[in-house]
């Protein structure tokens, strides 16, 4: 483990104006991305209201429980996007005395609400499918295919709109994958309608509904797992604490790093904290080093909210993890 370096002072002072300029640039870029995400969510919201209305009408007229189940799934998407948009607006509120971390995790709470709604919708679909298995009804294939085609076009357009936002935001990425999944589901319903044009295999309709339920519940589990990890302040899966430690310790002037923490502050922001050991010096002399470390964390690990504590000797036992968090011991290779 590398703790000692040539820690001579290679700092280049940053003027306040330079630091302010950098902060303003990042802030404006982030606001632009946020505003675009809000507009995209509104567009997808409107689109996902029209799709299930058309599909439910077609499903009732065609006596297709598969089409109705697909419509319920799509309507749950409308509700999910509505909740996500409300959470997005709440998350934009700044920190307050009573909420010093702000409201960014409102999006995570919205995710849990959406999972509960999807599970409820799955129960309704499952109930209807069982009834249709016992009492099959004729299904009009042409109407099923027409409504499914509308779903494919609408969900495909929604996925295309959300694709760019999915690169910056976890919730947007989840919505994008949801839209892609819905489009594939509509493709399956279209295939169902095509078969019914030639074969009176009405049992395929409720069977397809069961497949849709399995698909929905699988997505619920994935979303619930990710939301739980964020609420538990777990280290993001794309972050390797040991690599970050080595990267920071390779920077000149850094004599050691310990007590590292990384957690998902919101669906699109990663926070990080660590104690940085340096030679005894004025606090002002650490400003340039802090900037180097922040740039390293952002460029190499996409960490946008670092909290750095500089000290001249390791506090506590100086291990990578805080002994308070790990009851005085930890295993480097331990996985849960």
C-alpha positions as CSV (number, residue, x, y, z in Angstrom):
1,X,0.0,0.0,0.0
2,X,1.4,3.3,-1.1
3,X,1.4,6.0,1.6
4,X,4.5,8.0,1.0
5,X,5.2,10.3,-1.9
6,X,7.5,13.3,-2.7
7,X,5.0,15.6,-1.0
8,X,6.8,18.8,-2.0
9,X,4.4,21.7,-2.6
10,X,3.6,21.7,-6.4
11,X,0.4,23.7,-5.8
12,X,-0.6,26.3,-8.4
13,X,-3.0,28.8,-6.8
14,X,-6.5,29.2,-8.2
15,X,-8.0,32.6,-8.1
16,X,-11.5,32.9,-6.8
17,X,-12.6,34.1,-10.2
18,X,-11.2,30.9,-11.8
19,X,-13.0,28.7,-9.3
20,X,-16.2,30.7,-9.7
21,X,-16.1,30.4,-13.5
22,X,-15.7,26.6,-13.3
23,X,-18.5,26.3,-10.8
24,X,-20.8,28.4,-13.0
25,X,-20.0,26.4,-16.1
26,X,-20.9,23.1,-14.4
27,X,-24.0,24.6,-12.9
28,X,-25.4,25.9,-16.1
29,X,-24.7,22.6,-17.9
30,X,-26.5,20.7,-15.2
31,X,-29.5,23.1,-15.3
32,X,-29.8,22.6,-19.1
33,X,-29.8,18.8,-18.8
34,X,-32.4,19.0,-16.0
35,X,-34.7,21.3,-18.0
36,X,-34.6,19.1,-21.1
37,X,-35.4,16.0,-18.9
38,X,-38.5,17.8,-17.6
39,X,-39.7,18.6,-21.1
40,X,-39.0,15.0,-22.3
41,X,-40.9,13.6,-19.3
42,X,-44.0,15.8,-20.1
43,X,-44.0,14.7,-23.7
44,X,-43.7,11.0,-22.8
45,X,-46.4,11.6,-20.2
46,X,-48.9,12.9,-22.8
47,X,-48.0,10.1,-25.2
48,X,-48.4,7.4,-22.6
49,X,-51.9,8.6,-21.8
50,X,-53.1,8.3,-25.3
51,X,-51.7,4.8,-25.9
52,X,-53.5,2.9,-23.1
53,X,-56.8,4.7,-23.8
54,X,-56.7,3.4,-27.4
55,X,-55.6,0.0,-26.3
56,X,-58.2,-0.4,-23.6
57,X,-61.0,0.6,-26.1
58,X,-59.6,-1.9,-28.6
59,X,-59.2,-4.6,-26.0
60,X,-62.8,-4.3,-24.8
61,X,-64.2,-4.3,-28.4
62,X,-61.9,-7.2,-29.5
63,X,-62.4,-9.2,-26.2
64,X,-58.6,-9.4,-25.8
65,X,-57.3,-9.7,-22.2
66,X,-53.7,-9.6,-23.6
67,X,-54.4,-6.2,-25.1
68,X,-56.1,-5.0,-22.0
69,X,-53.2,-6.2,-19.8
70,X,-50.8,-4.4,-22.1
71,X,-52.9,-1.3,-21.8
72,X,-52.9,-1.5,-18.0
73,X,-49.2,-1.9,-18.1
74,X,-48.9,1.2,-20.3
75,X,-51.3,3.2,-18.1
76,X,-49.1,2.3,-15.1
77,X,-46.3,3.8,-17.1
78,X,-48.3,7.0,-17.5
79,X,-48.8,7.1,-13.7
80,X,-45.2,6.2,-13.1
81,X,-44.0,9.0,-15.4
82,X,-46.4,11.4,-13.7
83,X,-45.0,10.5,-10.3
84,X,-41.5,10.7,-11.7
85,X,-42.2,14.2,-13.1
86,X,-43.6,15.4,-9.7
87,X,-40.6,14.0,-7.9
88,X,-38.3,15.7,-10.5
89,X,-40.0,19.0,-9.7
90,X,-39.6,18.4,-5.9
91,X,-36.0,17.3,-6.3
92,X,-35.1,20.6,-7.9
93,X,-35.8,22.4,-4.6
94,X,-32.7,23.5,-2.8
95,X,-31.6,22.5,0.7
96,X,-33.3,24.0,3.7
97,X,-32.7,24.1,7.5
98,X,-35.0,21.1,7.9
99,X,-33.7,19.2,4.9
100,X,-30.0,20.0,4.6
101,X,-29.4,17.4,1.9
102,X,-32.2,18.8,-0.2
103,X,-35.0,16.9,-1.8
104,X,-33.1,14.9,-4.5
105,X,-34.2,11.5,-3.0
106,X,-37.8,12.3,-3.7
107,X,-37.2,10.5,-7.0
108,X,-36.3,7.3,-5.1
109,X,-39.5,7.5,-3.0
110,X,-41.4,7.9,-6.3
111,X,-39.7,4.8,-7.6
112,X,-41.0,2.8,-4.6
113,X,-44.5,4.1,-5.2
114,X,-44.3,3.1,-8.8
115,X,-43.2,-0.4,-7.9
116,X,-46.2,-0.9,-5.6
117,X,-48.5,0.3,-8.4
118,X,-46.9,-2.1,-10.9
119,X,-47.3,-5.0,-8.5
120,X,-51.0,-4.1,-8.0
121,X,-51.5,-3.9,-11.8
122,X,-49.9,-7.3,-12.1
123,X,-52.4,-8.8,-9.7
124,X,-55.3,-7.5,-11.8
125,X,-53.8,-8.9,-15.0
126,X,-53.2,-12.3,-13.4
127,X,-56.8,-12.4,-12.1
128,X,-58.3,-11.6,-15.6
129,X,-56.0,-14.1,-17.3
130,X,-57.1,-17.0,-14.9
131,X,-60.7,-16.2,-15.7
132,X,-60.0,-16.3,-19.5
133,X,-58.2,-19.6,-19.1
134,X,-61.3,-21.1,-17.6
135,X,-63.7,-19.3,-20.0
136,X,-62.0,-18.5,-23.3
137,X,-63.7,-15.9,-25.5
138,X,-63.3,-15.2,-29.2
139,X,-60.7,-12.5,-29.9
140,X,-60.7,-10.2,-33.0
141,X,-57.1,-10.4,-34.3
142,X,-57.3,-7.3,-36.6
143,X,-58.3,-5.0,-33.7
144,X,-55.6,-6.5,-31.5
145,X,-53.0,-5.9,-34.2
146,X,-54.1,-2.3,-34.8
147,X,-54.0,-1.4,-31.1
148,X,-50.7,-3.2,-30.6
149,X,-49.2,-1.3,-33.5
150,X,-50.1,2.0,-31.9
151,X,-48.4,0.8,-28.7
152,X,-45.3,-0.1,-30.6
153,X,-45.1,3.3,-32.3
154,X,-45.9,5.2,-29.1
155,X,-43.5,3.3,-26.9
156,X,-40.8,3.3,-29.5
157,X,-41.0,7.1,-29.8
158,X,-41.0,7.5,-26.0
159,X,-37.9,5.3,-25.7
160,X,-36.2,7.4,-28.4
161,X,-37.0,10.7,-26.6
162,X,-35.7,9.4,-23.2
163,X,-32.6,7.7,-24.7
164,X,-30.3,10.7,-24.3
165,X,-31.5,11.5,-20.7
166,X,-30.9,7.9,-19.7
167,X,-27.1,8.6,-20.1
168,X,-27.2,11.1,-17.2
169,X,-30.1,10.1,-14.9
170,X,-30.9,6.7,-13.2
171,X,-34.7,7.4,-13.2
172,X,-34.6,8.4,-16.9
173,X,-32.6,5.2,-17.7
174,X,-35.2,3.2,-15.9
175,X,-38.0,4.9,-17.8
176,X,-36.1,4.3,-21.1
177,X,-35.8,0.6,-20.4
178,X,-39.4,0.5,-19.3
179,X,-40.5,2.0,-22.7
180,X,-38.3,-0.4,-24.5
181,X,-39.8,-3.3,-22.6
182,X,-43.3,-2.0,-23.3
183,X,-42.5,-1.8,-27.0
184,X,-41.4,-5.4,-27.0
185,X,-44.5,-6.4,-25.1
186,X,-46.7,-4.7,-27.8
187,X,-44.7,-6.6,-30.4
188,X,-45.7,-9.8,-28.6
189,X,-49.4,-8.7,-28.6
190,X,-49.1,-7.9,-32.3
191,X,-47.8,-11.4,-32.9
192,X,-50.8,-12.8,-30.9
193,X,-53.2,-10.9,-33.1
194,X,-51.6,-12.2,-36.2
195,X,-51.9,-15.9,-35.0
196,X,-55.6,-15.3,-34.2
197,X,-56.2,-14.3,-37.8
198,X,-55.5,-17.9,-38.9
199,X,-56.0,-20.0,-35.8
200,X,-58.7,-19.9,-33.1
201,X,-56.1,-20.5,-30.4
202,X,-57.8,-18.2,-27.9
203,X,-55.8,-19.7,-25.0
204,X,-52.7,-17.8,-26.4
205,X,-54.3,-14.5,-25.3
206,X,-54.3,-15.2,-21.5
207,X,-51.0,-17.1,-21.8
208,X,-49.4,-14.0,-23.2
209,X,-50.9,-12.0,-20.3
210,X,-49.0,-14.3,-17.8
211,X,-45.8,-13.7,-19.7
212,X,-46.4,-9.9,-19.5
213,X,-47.0,-10.3,-15.7
214,X,-43.6,-12.1,-15.3
215,X,-41.9,-9.4,-17.3
216,X,-43.5,-6.7,-15.1
217,X,-42.5,-8.4,-11.8
218,X,-39.0,-9.0,-13.0
219,X,-38.6,-5.2,-13.7
220,X,-40.1,-4.5,-10.3
221,X,-37.5,-6.5,-8.6
222,X,-34.7,-4.8,-10.4
223,X,-36.0,-1.4,-9.7
224,X,-36.8,-2.2,-6.0
225,X,-33.2,-3.6,-5.6
226,X,-31.6,-0.4,-7.0
227,X,-33.8,1.9,-4.9
228,X,-33.0,-0.1,-1.8
229,X,-29.3,0.2,-2.4
230,X,-29.6,3.9,-2.8
231,X,-31.6,4.3,0.4
232,X,-29.0,2.2,2.2
233,X,-26.2,4.5,1.0
234,X,-24.6,1.5,-0.6
235,X,-21.5,2.1,-2.8
236,X,-22.7,2.5,-6.4
237,X,-22.0,-0.7,-8.4
238,X,-19.9,1.2,-10.9
239,X,-17.6,2.5,-8.1
240,X,-14.5,0.6,-6.9
241,X,-13.3,2.2,-3.7
242,X,-9.9,0.5,-3.9
243,X,-9.3,2.0,-7.3
244,X,-10.2,5.4,-6.1
245,X,-7.8,5.1,-3.1
246,X,-4.9,4.1,-5.4
247,X,-5.8,6.9,-7.8
248,X,-5.8,9.6,-5.2
249,X,-2.6,8.2,-3.5
250,X,-0.8,8.4,-6.9
251,X,-1.2,12.2,-6.9
252,X,1.9,14.1,-5.7
253,X,1.6,15.8,-2.3
254,X,-0.9,13.1,-1.1
255,X,0.7,10.9,1.6
256,X,-2.3,8.7,2.3
257,X,-6.0,8.3,2.0
258,X,-8.4,6.6,4.5
259,X,-12.0,6.5,5.6
260,X,-13.4,6.4,2.1
261,X,-17.2,6.6,1.5
262,X,-19.1,6.7,-1.8
263,X,-22.9,6.8,-2.0
264,X,-25.7,7.7,-4.5
265,X,-26.8,11.1,-3.4
266,X,-29.7,11.1,-5.9
267,X,-30.5,9.1,-9.0
268,X,-27.9,11.1,-11.0
269,X,-25.4,12.3,-8.5
270,X,-22.6,10.4,-6.7
271,X,-21.2,11.7,-3.4
272,X,-17.8,10.8,-2.0
273,X,-15.9,11.6,1.2
274,X,-12.4,10.8,2.4
275,X,-9.6,11.9,4.7
276,X,-6.5,13.0,2.8
277,X,-3.2,12.9,4.6
278,X,-0.7,15.7,3.6
279,X,2.4,17.3,5.0
280,X,1.9,20.1,7.6
281,X,1.0,23.3,5.6
282,X,-1.3,26.2,5.5
283,X,-4.9,25.4,4.7
284,X,-4.8,27.7,1.7
285,X,-2.1,25.6,0.2
286,X,-4.4,22.6,0.0
287,X,-6.9,24.4,-2.4
288,X,-4.9,23.6,-5.6
289,X,-4.5,19.9,-4.4
290,X,-8.3,19.7,-3.7
291,X,-9.0,20.9,-7.2
292,X,-6.7,18.2,-8.7
293,X,-8.4,15.5,-6.6
294,X,-11.9,16.8,-7.5
295,X,-11.1,16.8,-11.2
296,X,-9.6,13.3,-10.9
297,X,-12.8,12.0,-9.2
298,X,-15.1,13.6,-11.8
299,X,-13.1,12.7,-14.9
300,X,-12.2,9.1,-13.9
301,X,-15.1,8.0,-11.6
302,X,-18.0,10.4,-12.4
303,X,-18.1,11.6,-8.8
304,X,-19.7,15.1,-8.8
305,X,-20.0,15.7,-5.0
306,X,-16.7,15.1,-3.3
307,X,-16.1,16.0,0.4
308,X,-12.4,16.1,1.3
309,X,-10.9,16.4,4.8
310,X,-7.2,17.2,4.9
311,X,-5.1,16.2,7.8
312,X,-1.4,15.9,8.6
313,X,-1.6,12.4,10.1
314,X,-4.1,9.5,9.9
315,X,-6.9,9.7,12.4
316,X,-8.3,6.7,14.1
317,X,-6.7,3.4,12.8
318,X,-6.1,4.9,9.4
319,X,-7.8,2.0,7.6
320,X,-9.7,2.4,4.3
321,X,-13.1,2.1,6.1
322,X,-14.2,3.9,9.2
323,X,-14.1,1.6,12.3
324,X,-17.3,3.2,13.5
325,X,-19.1,1.9,10.4
326,X,-17.6,-1.5,10.3
327,X,-17.5,-2.2,14.1
328,X,-13.7,-1.9,14.2
329,X,-12.9,-4.4,11.5
330,X,-13.6,-5.1,7.8
331,X,-12.6,-7.5,5.1
332,X,-11.3,-6.0,1.9
333,X,-12.7,-8.7,-0.3
334,X,-16.0,-9.2,1.5
335,X,-19.1,-9.0,-0.7
336,X,-22.7,-9.1,0.3
